[in-house]
Amino acid sequence: MASAAATSLFDAATIAARWVAAYRAATPATDVLYAAGLDDPAWNALFEELAGRSGDDLVNARERAQRHAEDIGTGFRIAGEVEERRWPLSPVPLLIAKREWDGIATGVAQRADLLEAVLADCYGEQKLVSGGYLPAALVTGSPYFLRPMAGLAPPGGYHLNFVAVDLCRGPSGEWRVLSDQLRAPVGAGYALENRLAMSRLLGGLQTRLNIERHAPFFAAFREGLAARCVRAEPRVGLLTPGRFNPSYAEQAHLARYLGFPLVEGGDLAVLDDRVYLRTIAGLKRVDALWHRVDPRMIDPLAFDSHSGIGVPGLVDAMAANEVVVTNSPGAGMLEAPAFAAFLPRLCTRLSGEQLKLANIATWWCGQAREREEVAGDLDNMLIAPAFGVATNVLADGAAVLGSDMPEAQRAALLADFERRPQDYVGREVVRLSTMPVIGEGGLAARPFTLRAFAARQPDGSWHVLPGGFAQIGEHPDERAAVMGEGSWSADVVVHGPDAVTPVTLLPSDDTTQLRRNPGTLPSRVADNLFWLGRYLERGEALLGLLRSLLGHSISADTGAALSVETVRQLVDLVVEKGAAPAPASFRRADLNHFSRMAMEATDGWYSVRAINRQARGIGAVSRDRLSADMIRLLDAPFPTKGGALDRAGSLQRRYYALAGLGAEHLGRTDAWRFHDLGRRIERAMGAIRAIRAFGHARATSDDLSTLLDLADSQISYRQRYLTGIARVPVLDLVALDPGNPRGIAYQVAAICDHLAKLPVLSDDGLAEPQQAQAAELTAIVAITQAAALDEGKLAEIGNRLASLSDAIARRYFLQGSEPLRAAGLVLA
């Protein structure tokens, strides 16, 4: 009996009930969990699942959710920061019943239609302005009204294909709109990643609560965007500003999930009013772009001429109806808080209906009566820039509570009301509902907002994502104005009484055209993967020199007792690489200091740490191409524990793991070929440097043993030759043996094979320059004898490798001055 009582005290249902009871006792009635009632089956099922996974330790559940998010690769960056931050995922999702969500979804779809209609008029006939329903200053005075778009009918027929709406739940349970996100809506990828992480943490919840799935939404968006294109089988790209954009990780995840190539402005070119992607196989046509670029920067010929991230001529291609760009440049005009003051009346005017999701009350100060009302009730208002950009008083563009304004700022604001009243809006101070999160002391109530998403389907109607993601305030203050950075996010779960059919983005077997070509490889991506391979090999080679220098040899009678001349050659190679300044002497202490600098120096030296940073930078822009394990290894912190030799060993094992992932987990695609090409070229060049240093005619046994160490060929040599170390056999093994995967001959053969299988631009059957150079180099290595491998021959092979690397870059990678039309250019 005692055992049964103890079991019931600590089973999942009992633990969950205890959590809920304690939370409700300290939470106001406006909280979503409190409002659901003590016996709500959905919330009880959620906490039972949490208790079943983490026992009575809620902090453990939070840490597990974070680990799952990190495994998926979720991250974000604050503007101005270089390093990504962990995505802050709460293990407690927001639960919304399907009946309640249907009302929200209907309101979001209605709002998206309204915004589309207003945009069509503002960039078209402007009847709303001429009829007095919209002030002209609100339209043409907005920095996001893009005049070159006026009169341009958007390709596909719509300005908006993807919309996000920020919602808040009031104390009495009503949902209202805080803001619209139209320029480049962020967050759908985070919603997807949150769901993936929560599915791993609370896998049983899907069937217990009949949770609505996300896949149909993304399928509808993909199909809807394709339906807007001219060609039957369009190519759609996700246009990113680059790796330093705050949501780059999300963009990479979305591109991979939807099957869109992740492209930057430099990857694209406009030719005869059509958009093309620069690939290793020539120019490939792009039919649609889902962009995350500031629209003012998207085309330097049409908008900001200083933009370095846009696509020159893109607006001309839109005007020619040759490319769909979503959302259309200029759509962000309606994000301005001032427009919220006019949307209720516009909805009635355009549709004859009331807004199903009301705005928070907004007063635009460009109107005399509204300005007086705001000025007279300043303490109870939230003052914000009318167009979402900095003003004379709100220099950082952030909204401020009137009651929190210092007297000097208040006086300046009232003075600016007289000079430029159109720059300001007054908004009501919204009180938010709260939801449970896990704090250090257990469950705690925190205010939240919800971002919902709508995508246009092939028939032109809207599909609203069932859920979204919740942003949770870090502090208990329930005012929407204090929500900001440092908040948590949570999955939003829509649940109902009916079973949900499993849906995937993968088409059914009988409708899928089989394909073994993985798709088009952009030139920039090929360039990145090529240099990632080179940097990884470069770092591994430098570590090999340092480990040999520190006495780490596979042989018991060499390494620590290397001759002075051999040590000098090792030091010279490290110095030649620019990894560290020459040591004061060859004493052990000075060599240790020298080795530590060559591994860790950051002040301008080309150390292992510096090489790692280069590889990490490439990994950061290749998230859509590399596995999460590979990204995690590239992002791993530099080791700090143990001596120099221990840290070198730790790094070496990391390099081996990266090499293994590249060899065994990358499909044998063109992307893998470029990554491997970089490795092979760098490894061959490293082998030549090592042979020139330790394989010369005067080489000692220490020199030759060190050469075998650097080529990872000690075991192979000793299995093959039992009579001791001799120069010619060593040279044959590390340079000319085609069966040695660390030897020069092996690298050259692999390079030649890769180049033979990469795309060519002409159909005349003749070898391209890089292929011809590789074939010549292969022949030279094949006929060279080890005894004749002198300084001159090594220099010739090295020069040919360098020339071949340049030829590969000229042929396949982006060159800033390359002509758009080249001989044999492929357009598809």
C-alpha positions in Angstrom: 0.0 0.0 0.0 2.8 2.4 0.9 4.5 1.6 -2.4 1.3 2.3 -4.3 0.8 5.6 -2.5 4.4 6.6 -3.3 3.9 5.7 -7.0 0.7 7.7 -7.3 2.3 10.7 -5.6 5.0 10.9 -8.3 3.2 9.7 -11.4 2.9 12.1 -14.4 -0.8 12.9 -13.8 -0.3 13.7 -10.1 2.8 15.8 -10.8 0.9 17.7 -13.6 -2.1 18.4 -11.3 0.2 19.7 -8.7 1.9 22.1 -11.1 -1.4 23.4 -12.5 -2.9 23.9 -9.0 0.1 25.8 -7.8 0.2 27.9 -10.9 -3.5 28.8 -10.8 -3.2 29.8 -7.1 -0.7 32.5 -8.0 -2.1 33.7 -11.4 -4.8 36.2 -12.3 -7.9 35.2 -14.1 -6.7 36.8 -17.3 -4.1 34.0 -17.8 -4.9 31.5 -20.6 -4.3 28.5 -18.4 -6.5 29.9 -15.6 -9.2 30.8 -18.0 -9.2 27.3 -19.4 -10.3 25.9 -16.1 -8.8 23.5 -13.6 -10.0 20.4 -15.4 -9.1 21.4 -19.0 -8.1 18.1 -20.7 -5.7 19.8 -23.2 -3.6 21.6 -20.7 -3.6 18.6 -18.3 -2.5 16.4 -21.2 0.3 18.8 -22.0 1.7 18.9 -18.4 1.3 15.1 -18.1 3.5 14.7 -21.2 6.0 17.1 -19.7 6.0 15.3 -16.4 6.4 12.0 -18.2 9.5 13.2 -19.9 11.2 15.2 -17.1 9.7 13.9 -13.9 9.2 16.6 -11.3 12.0 18.8 -12.7 10.6 21.5 -14.9 14.1 23.0 -15.4 15.1 19.8 -17.0 12.3 20.1 -19.5 13.4 23.6 -20.4 17.0 22.4 -21.0 15.8 19.5 -23.1 13.7 21.8 -25.3 16.8 24.0 -25.8 18.9 21.0 -26.8 16.3 19.9 -29.4 16.2 23.5 -30.8 20.0 23.5 -31.1 20.0 20.0 -32.7 17.7 21.4 -35.4 20.1 24.3 -35.9 17.7 27.1 -34.7 19.4 30.4 -34.0 19.1 34.1 -34.5 21.2 37.2 -34.4 20.6 40.7 -32.9 21.3 43.4 -35.5 24.9 44.6 -35.2 26.1 41.4 -33.6 28.4 38.9 -35.3 27.7 35.8 -33.3 24.4 34.0 -33.4 22.4 33.5 -30.3 20.6 30.3 -29.1 16.9 30.3 -30.0 15.1 30.7 -26.7 12.4 28.0 -26.9 10.0 27.4 -24.0 8.9 23.8 -23.5 5.3 24.9 -22.7 3.4 25.6 -25.9 0.4 27.9 -26.2 -2.7 25.8 -26.6 -5.7 27.2 -28.6 -8.8 25.2 -29.3 -9.7 24.8 -33.0 -13.0 26.5 -32.6 -11.3 29.6 -31.2 -8.5 29.4 -33.9 -11.0 29.2 -36.7 -12.2 32.7 -35.7 -8.7 34.0 -35.6 -7.9 32.5 -39.0 -11.0 34.0 -40.6 -10.0 37.4 -39.2 -6.4 37.1 -40.5 -7.6 36.1 -44.0 -10.0 39.0 -44.1 -7.2 41.4 -43.1 -4.9 40.0 -45.7 -7.6 40.6 -48.4 -8.1 44.1 -47.1 -4.4 44.9 -47.2 -4.1 43.6 -50.7 -7.0 45.8 -51.9 -5.5 48.9 -50.3 -2.1 48.2 -51.8 -3.6 47.7 -55.3 -5.3 51.0 -55.0 -2.3 53.0 -53.6 -0.1 51.7 -56.4 -2.9 51.9 -59.0 -5.8 54.3 -59.4 -5.5 55.8 -55.9 -9.3 56.2 -55.5 -9.0 56.0 -51.7 -6.9 59.1 -51.7 -9.0 61.0 -54.2 -12.1 60.0 -52.4 -10.8 61.3 -49.0 -10.6 57.9 -47.4 -6.8 58.1 -47.0 -4.7 61.2 -46.6 -2.3 61.7 -49.5 0.5 62.4 -47.0 0.0 59.0 -45.4 0.7 57.3 -48.8 3.3 59.4 -50.6 4.9 60.6 -47.4 5.9 57.1 -46.3 9.5 56.1 -46.8 8.2 52.7 -47.8 6.1 54.0 -50.6 8.2 53.1 -53.6 7.3 55.4 -56.5 8.8 53.2 -59.3 6.2 50.6 -58.4 3.3 53.0 -59.1 1.3 51.8 -62.0 3.1 48.5 -62.2 0.8 45.5 -62.1 2.5 42.9 -60.0 3.3 39.6 -61.8 0.9 36.9 -60.8 -1.7 39.5 -60.0 -1.1 40.1 -56.3 1.1 42.4 -54.2 0.9 40.0 -51.3 1.5 36.3 -51.2 2.7 35.9 -47.7 1.5 37.9 -44.7 2.2 37.9 -40.9 0.0 39.5 -38.3 1.0 40.1 -34.7 -1.9 39.5 -32.3 -2.5 40.0 -28.7 -5.0 38.5 -26.3 -6.7 40.9 -24.1 -7.7 40.3 -20.4 -11.2 39.2 -21.4 -10.0 36.8 -24.0 -10.5 38.9 -27.2 -7.8 38.8 -29.9 -6.7 42.1 -31.5 -4.0 43.1 -34.0 -0.9 44.8 -32.8 0.8 45.1 -36.2 1.1 43.8 -39.8 4.3 42.4 -41.3 4.4 42.7 -45.1 7.8 43.7 -46.3 9.6 40.5 -45.5 7.7 38.7 -42.8 9.9 36.8 -40.4 9.0 33.9 -38.2 7.4 31.1 -40.3 10.6 29.1 -40.2 10.9 29.6 -36.4 7.3 28.4 -36.1 8.3 25.3 -38.0 11.5 24.8 -36.0 9.6 25.2 -32.8 7.1 22.5 -33.9 9.9 20.1 -34.8 11.7 20.6 -31.5 8.4 20.2 -29.5 7.5 17.1 -31.5 10.8 15.6 -30.2 10.1 16.7 -26.6 6.4 15.9 -26.5 5.9 13.3 -29.2 2.8 11.8 -27.6 0.9 15.1 -27.6 0.2 15.0 -31.3 -2.3 12.1 -31.1 -3.6 13.0 -27.6 -4.7 16.5 -28.7 -5.2 16.0 -32.5 -2.8 18.9 -33.2 -3.2 20.6 -36.6 -0.1 20.2 -38.7 2.1 22.8 -40.4 3.0 21.0 -43.6 -0.3 21.8 -45.5 0.4 25.5 -45.0 3.9 25.4 -46.5 2.7 23.1 -49.3 -0.1 25.6 -50.1 2.4 28.5 -50.2 4.8 26.7 -52.4 2.0 25.7 -54.8 0.5 29.1 -54.7 3.7 30.8 -55.6 4.3 28.3 -58.5 0.8 29.0 -59.8 1.6 32.7 -60.1 4.6 32.0 -62.5 4.5 31.9 -66.3 6.3 28.6 -66.7 4.7 25.3 -65.8 7.7 24.0 -63.8 9.1 27.2 -62.3 12.3 27.7 -60.4 11.7 29.6 -57.1 14.5 31.1 -55.0 14.6 32.5 -51.5 16.5 35.8 -51.7 18.5 36.5 -48.6 20.6 39.6 -47.6 23.3 37.2 -46.4 24.6 35.5 -43.3 24.6 38.7 -41.1 20.8 39.1 -41.4 19.2 38.5 -38.0 17.1 35.6 -39.3 19.5 34.0 -41.7 19.3 30.6 -39.9 15.6 30.6 -40.3 15.9 31.5 -44.0 18.3 28.6 -44.5 15.9 26.2 -42.8 13.0 27.4 -44.9 14.9 27.1 -48.1 15.9 23.5 -47.3 12.4 22.6 -46.2 10.7 24.1 -49.2 13.3 23.0 -51.7 14.1 26.6 -52.8 17.7 27.5 -53.6 18.9 30.1 -51.1 20.4 32.9 -53.2 22.0 36.3 -52.7 21.8 39.3 -55.0 25.2 38.5 -56.5 23.9 35.0 -57.5 21.3 36.5 -59.8 21.5 38.4 -63.1 18.9 40.0 -65.3 19.2 39.5 -69.0 16.6 40.6 -71.5 14.2 41.3 -68.7 14.5 37.7 -67.3 16.1 36.7 -64.0 18.8 34.1 -64.1 20.7 32.2 -61.4 24.5 32.0 -62.0 25.3 28.3 -61.6 28.2 26.0 -62.4 26.3 25.0 -65.5 25.6 28.5 -66.7 22.6 30.8 -66.3 19.4 29.1 -65.1 16.1 31.0 -65.2 14.4 32.0 -62.0 10.6 32.5 -62.1 9.9 33.7 -58.6 11.7 35.1 -55.6 10.6 35.0 -52.0 12.7 37.8 -50.6 14.0 38.8 -47.2 15.8 41.9 -48.5 14.8 45.4 -47.6 12.7 46.4 -50.6 14.5 49.7 -50.9 17.7 47.7 -51.5 16.3 45.0 -53.8 17.1 46.8 -57.1 19.8 49.5 -57.2 18.7 50.7 -60.6 15.1 51.3 -59.4 15.6 52.3 -55.8 18.7 52.8 -53.7 21.7 53.0 -56.1 24.1 52.3 -53.2 22.7 48.8 -52.6 25.2 46.0 -52.9 22.7 43.2 -52.0 20.1 43.8 -54.7 19.6 42.6 -58.2 20.0 45.3 -60.9 17.1 45.2 -63.3 14.8 43.2 -61.1 11.9 45.7 -61.3 12.2 45.8 -65.1 11.8 42.0 -65.1 8.7 42.4 -62.9 7.3 45.0 -65.3 7.8 42.6 -68.1 5.9 40.0 -66.1 8.9 37.6 -66.2 9.4 37.1 -62.4 7.2 37.0 -59.4 8.6 38.8 -56.4 6.8 38.3 -53.1 5.9 40.3 -51.4 6.0 43.0 -54.0 8.4 45.9 -53.2 6.4 48.7 -51.6 4.0 46.5 -49.7 5.7 47.5 -46.5 4.0 50.9 -46.7 1.0 49.4 -44.9 3.2 48.3 -42.0 3.2 51.9 -40.8 1.3 52.3 -37.5 -0.5 55.3 -38.9 -2.4 53.1 -41.3 -4.0 51.2 -38.5 -6.1 54.3 -37.7 -7.8 54.1 -41.1 -8.1 50.3 -41.7 -11.5 49.9 -39.9 -13.2 52.5 -42.1 -11.4 51.1 -45.2 -12.6 47.6 -44.5 -16.2 48.9 -44.4 -15.7 50.9 -47.5 -14.1 48.1 -49.6 -15.8 45.0 -48.3 -19.0 46.2 -46.5 -17.8 44.3 -43.4 -16.4 45.2 -40.0 -12.9 44.0 -39.1 -13.2 40.6 -37.5 -9.9 41.2 -35.7 -9.9 44.8 -34.4 -6.8 46.9 -34.3 -5.5 48.4 -31.1 -6.9 52.0 -31.0 -4.6 54.3 -33.0 -4.7 58.1 -33.5 -2.6 59.6 -36.4 -1.4 63.1 -35.3 -1.4 64.3 -38.9 -5.1 65.2 -38.2 -5.8 68.2 -36.0 -8.5 66.6 -33.8 -6.5 63.4 -33.2 -3.3 65.4 -32.5 -5.1 67.3 -29.8 -6.6 64.2 -28.3 -3.1 62.5 -28.1 -1.5 65.7 -26.6 -4.2 66.0 -24.0 -4.0 62.4 -22.8 -0.3 61.8 -23.2 0.1 59.9 -19.9 -2.3 57.2 -21.1 -0.8 56.8 -24.6 1.9 54.9 -26.3 3.7 57.4 -28.6 5.2 55.8 -31.7 6.7 56.9 -35.1 3.8 57.1 -37.6 5.9 55.4 -40.3 8.0 53.1 -38.1 11.2 55.1 -38.6 13.1 57.6 -36.4 11.7 61.0 -35.8 13.2 64.2 -34.3 12.2 63.1 -30.8 12.1 59.3 -31.1 15.6 59.1 -32.5 15.8 55.3 -32.2 12.4 54.7 -33.8 11.1 52.9 -30.7 7.7 53.6 -29.2 7.7 55.1 -25.7 5.0 55.3 -23.0 3.9 58.8 -22.4 3.9 58.3 -18.7 7.5 57.3 -18.8 8.8 60.3 -20.8 11.1 62.7 -19.0 9.9 66.3 -18.9 12.5 67.5 -21.5 11.5 64.8 -23.9 7.8 65.5 -23.3 8.3 69.2 -24.1 10.3 68.3 -27.2 7.5 66.0 -28.4 4.8 68.6 -27.9 7.0 71.1 -29.8 7.5 68.6 -32.6 3.7 68.0 -32.7 3.5 71.6 -34.0 6.3 71.3 -36.6 5.8 67.7 -37.9 2.6 66.2 -36.4 2.4 63.7 -39.3 5.4 61.8 -37.9 3.6 60.5 -34.8 0.8 58.3 -33.7 -0.8 57.8 -30.3 -1.8 54.2 -29.4 -3.7 52.7 -26.5 -1.6 50.9 -23.9 -2.5 47.3 -24.3 -2.7 44.9 -21.4 -1.8 41.3 -22.5 -3.0 38.0 -21.3 -0.3 35.7 -19.7 0.7 32.1 -20.3 2.8 29.7 -18.3 6.6 29.5 -18.8 9.2 27.7 -16.8 11.2 29.9 -14.4 13.9 29.0 -11.9 11.2 28.4 -9.2 8.7 26.5 -11.4 5.9 27.7 -13.6 5.5 31.5 -13.9 3.0 33.7 -15.7 4.4 35.9 -18.5 2.7 38.1 -21.1 2.8 37.0 -24.7 2.0 38.0 -28.3 1.2 35.7 -31.2 2.5 35.9 -34.7 0.1 34.3 -37.2 0.9 33.6 -40.9 -1.2 33.5 -44.1 -0.1 32.3 -47.5 -1.9 32.7 -50.8 -3.0 29.4 -52.3 -3.2 28.5 -56.1 -6.8 29.7 -56.3 -5.9 33.1 -54.7 -7.5 32.4 -51.3 -5.6 32.5 -48.1 -4.3 29.5 -46.1 -3.6 30.5 -42.5 -1.0 28.5 -40.6 -2.7 26.7 -37.7 -0.6 28.1 -35.0 2.5 30.3 -35.4 4.8 31.2 -32.7 4.3 33.1 -29.4 6.8 35.7 -28.2 6.9 35.7 -24.4 7.9 38.6 -22.3 10.9 38.2 -20.0 9.3 40.2 -17.2 5.8 40.1 -15.6 4.8 43.5 -16.9 1.7 42.9 -19.0 2.0 46.0 -21.3 2.7 45.2 -24.9 5.1 48.2 -25.0 7.7 46.4 -22.9 7.9 43.3 -25.0 11.3 43.1 -26.7 14.7 41.4 -27.0 15.5 38.7 -24.5 12.0 37.1 -24.7 11.2 33.4 -25.0 9.4 31.9 -27.9 6.8 29.1 -27.7 5.1 26.8 -30.2 1.4 27.5 -30.7 -0.7 24.4 -30.8 -4.2 24.3 -32.4 -6.1 21.3 -31.2 -9.5 19.9 -31.7 -11.8 16.9 -31.3 -11.2 15.4 -34.7 -8.2 13.3 -35.8 -5.7 15.0 -38.0 -4.6 13.3 -41.2 -0.8 13.1 -41.4 0.5 15.4 -44.2 4.0 15.8 -45.6 5.5 18.1 -48.2 6.7 15.0 -50.1 4.4 14.2 -53.1 2.8 10.8 -53.4 4.8 8.0 -55.1 2.6 7.8 -58.1 2.8 11.6 -58.9 6.5 12.1 -58.4 8.8 12.2 -61.5 11.9 10.4 -60.4 15.1 12.5 -60.5 18.6 11.7 -59.5 20.0 15.1 -60.3 19.9 17.0 -57.0 19.3 20.4 -58.7 21.2 23.4 -59.8 24.3 24.4 -57.9 24.8 28.2 -57.7 28.4 29.4 -58.4 28.6 31.1 -55.0 27.8 27.9 -53.2 30.3 25.9 -55.2 32.9 28.6 -54.3 32.1 28.4 -50.6 32.2 24.6 -50.5 35.5 24.5 -52.4 37.1 26.9 -49.9 35.6 25.2 -47.0 37.5 22.0 -48.1 40.7 24.0 -48.5 40.4 25.7 -45.1 39.7 22.4 -43.4 42.7 20.8 -45.0 44.9 23.8 -44.3 44.0 23.7 -40.6 44.6 20.0 -40.4 48.0 20.4 -42.1 49.1 23.1 -39.7 48.0 21.0 -36.8 50.1 18.2 -38.2 53.2 20.4 -38.2 52.6 21.5 -34.6 52.0 18.0 -33.3 55.2 16.8 -34.9 57.0 19.8 -33.5 55.7 19.1 -30.0 57.0 15.5 -30.2 53.7 13.7 -31.0 54.9 10.9 -33.4 53.5 7.5 -34.0 57.1 6.2 -33.7 58.5 5.7 -30.2 62.0 6.5 -31.2 61.3 9.8 -33.1 59.3 13.0 -32.5 60.5 14.2 -29.1 64.1 13.6 -30.1 64.0 15.3 -33.5 67.3 16.8 -34.8 67.8 20.5 -34.7 67.7 20.7 -38.5 64.4 18.9 -38.6 62.9 21.1 -36.0 64.2 24.1 -37.9 62.4 22.9 -41.0 59.1 22.4 -39.1 59.4 25.9 -37.6 60.1 27.4 -41.0 57.0 25.8 -42.5 54.8 27.2 -39.7 56.4 30.6 -40.0 56.0 30.5 -43.8 52.3 29.9 -43.3 52.1 33.1 -41.3 50.8 31.3 -38.2 53.3 32.7 -35.7 56.6 34.6 -35.5 59.8 32.6 -35.3 60.7 31.4 -31.8 63.6 33.0 -29.9 65.3 29.6 -29.7 64.6 25.9 -30.2 64.4 25.2 -26.5 61.3 23.3 -25.3 59.7 26.3 -23.6 60.1 28.5 -26.6 58.8 25.8 -29.0 55.7 25.4 -26.7 55.1 29.1 -26.8 55.5 29.2 -30.5 53.1 26.3 -31.0 50.5 27.9 -28.7 50.7 31.1 -30.8 50.4 29.1 -34.0 47.2 27.5 -32.7 45.6 30.3 -30.9 46.9 33.7 -32.0 44.2 36.2 -33.1 46.2 39.4 -33.6 46.8 39.1 -37.4 48.5 35.7 -37.4 47.2 33.0 -39.6 46.8 30.5 -36.8 44.6 27.4 -36.5 42.1 29.6 -34.7 42.1 32.0 -37.6 41.6 29.2 -40.1 38.8 27.8 -38.0 37.1 31.2 -38.1 37.3 31.2 -41.9 35.8 27.7 -42.1 33.1 28.7 -39.6 32.2 31.7 -41.6 31.6 29.5 -44.7 29.6 27.1 -42.6 27.4 30.0 -41.5 26.4 30.8 -45.1 26.0 27.1 -46.1 23.3 26.0 -43.6 21.1 24.9 -46.4 23.8 22.7 -47.8 25.5 21.2 -44.7 24.2 18.8 -42.1 23.4 20.0 -38.6 26.3 17.9 -37.2 28.8 19.5 -39.6 27.5 23.0 -38.7 27.8 22.1 -35.0 31.4 21.0 -35.4 32.3 24.1 -37.3 30.7 26.2 -34.6 32.2 24.3 -31.7 34.3 26.6 -29.4 38.1 26.5 -29.6 39.5 24.1 -27.0 41.0 25.7 -23.9 41.7 22.9 -21.5 45.0 20.9 -21.3 48.4 21.5 -22.7 49.2 22.6 -26.2 49.6 19.0 -27.4 46.2 18.0 -25.8 44.5 20.9 -27.5 46.1 20.1 -30.8 44.9 16.5 -30.5 41.3 17.7 -29.7 41.3 19.9 -32.8 42.8 17.2 -34.9 40.0 14.8 -33.9 37.5 17.5 -34.8 39.0 17.8 -38.2 38.9 14.1 -38.7 35.2 14.1 -37.7 34.5 16.8 -40.3 36.4 14.9 -42.9 34.4 11.8 -42.1 31.1 13.7 -42.4 32.2 15.1 -45.7 33.2 11.7 -47.0 30.3 9.6 -45.7 27.3 11.9 -45.3 27.4 14.3 -48.3 25.7 12.9 -51.4 27.9 12.5 -54.4 26.6 15.6 -56.0 28.3 18.5 -57.6 28.3 20.3 -54.2 30.3 17.4 -52.7 32.7 17.4 -55.7 33.6 21.1 -55.1 34.1 20.4 -51.4 36.3 17.5 -52.2 38.2 19.4 -55.0 39.2 22.0 -52.4 40.5 19.3 -50.1 42.4 17.5 -52.8 44.1 20.6 -54.1 45.1 21.9 -50.7 46.3 18.4 -49.6 48.4 18.1 -52.7 49.9 21.5 -52.2 50.6 20.7 -48.6 52.3 17.4 -49.6 54.6 19.3 -52.0 55.6 21.7 -49.3 56.4 18.9 -46.9 58.4 16.9 -49.5 60.4 20.0 -50.4 61.2 20.5 -46.7 61.9 16.9 -45.7 62.4 14.9 -48.8 65.4 16.6 -50.4 68.6 14.8 -51.4 70.2 15.5 -48.0 67.3 14.3 -45.9 68.0 12.5 -42.7 66.1 9.7 -41.1 64.4 12.3 -38.8 63.4 14.3 -41.9 61.9 11.3 -43.6 60.2 10.1 -40.5 58.6 13.5 -40.1 57.5 13.5 -43.7 55.8 10.1 -43.1 54.1 11.6 -40.0 52.9 14.6 -41.9 51.5 12.3 -44.7 49.9 9.9 -42.2 51.9 7.2 -43.9 54.0 5.7 -41.1 52.1 2.5 -40.9 51.8 2.0 -44.6 55.5 2.5 -45.1 56.5 0.0 -42.3 54.1 -2.6 -43.6 55.7 -2.3 -47.0 59.4 -1.9 -46.2 61.0 -3.8 -43.3 64.6 -2.6 -43.8 64.2 0.9 -42.4 63.6 4.4 -43.8 65.0 5.3 -47.3 64.4 8.4 -49.3 63.3 7.0 -52.6 60.7 4.6 -51.2 59.4 7.4 -48.9 59.0 9.7 -51.9 57.3 7.1 -53.9 54.7 6.5 -51.2 53.9 10.1 -50.2 54.1 11.5 -53.8 53.6 9.0 -56.6 51.7 6.0 -55.2 48.1 6.2 -56.6 46.8 4.0 -53.9 47.9 6.3 -51.0 44.9 8.5 -50.1 47.4 11.1 -48.6 49.7 11.1 -51.6 50.0 13.6 -54.5 49.2 11.1 -57.2 45.9 10.2 -55.5 44.9 13.8 -55.1 45.7 14.6 -58.8 43.7 11.6 -60.0 40.7 12.6 -57.8 40.9 16.2 -59.1 40.9 15.0 -62.7 37.9 12.6 -62.0 35.9 15.4 -60.4 36.5 17.8 -63.2 35.5 15.2 -65.8 32.1 14.8 -64.2 31.2 18.4 -63.6 29.0 20.2 -66.1 30.4 21.7 -69.3 29.1 24.7 -71.2 29.6 23.5 -74.7 28.4 20.4 -76.6 31.5 20.0 -78.9 32.9 17.2 -76.8 36.2 19.0 -76.3 37.8 19.4 -72.9 37.4 22.7 -71.1 40.6 24.5 -70.0 40.4 23.2 -66.4 39.9 19.6 -67.6 42.8 19.8 -70.0 45.1 21.2 -67.3 44.1 18.4 -64.9 44.7 15.7 -67.6 48.2 17.2 -68.3 49.0 17.2 -64.6 47.8 13.6 -64.2 50.1 12.5 -67.0 53.1 14.3 -65.6 52.6 12.7 -62.2 52.0 9.3 -63.7 55.3 9.2 -65.6 57.5 10.8 -62.9 59.9 8.5 -61.1 60.6 8.9 -57.4 64.3 9.1 -57.9 63.7 12.1 -60.3 61.4 13.9 -57.9 63.7 16.9 -57.4 63.1 20.5 -56.5 62.4 21.5 -60.1 59.8 18.7 -60.6 58.0 19.6 -57.4 57.9 23.2 -58.3 56.4 22.3 -61.7 53.7 20.2 -60.1 53.0 22.9 -57.5 52.7 25.7 -60.1 50.4 23.5 -62.2 48.2 22.9 -59.2 48.0 26.7 -58.5 47.2 27.3 -62.1 44.5 24.6 -62.1 42.9 26.2 -58.9 42.7 29.5 -60.7 41.2 27.9 -63.8 38.5 26.2 -61.6 37.7 29.6 -60.1 37.5 31.3 -63.5 35.2 28.7 -64.9 32.8 27.9 -62.0 32.9 30.7 -59.5 31.4 34.2 -59.5 33.9 36.8 -60.9 33.0 40.4 -60.3 34.0 41.6 -63.7 32.9 38.6 -65.8 30.8 39.3 -68.9 27.2 38.2 -68.6 27.3 36.7 -72.0 30.1 34.2 -72.4 30.9 31.7 -75.1 28.7 28.6 -74.8 26.5 30.3 -72.1 23.7 28.0 -71.0 20.3 29.6 -70.6 17.6 27.3 -69.2 
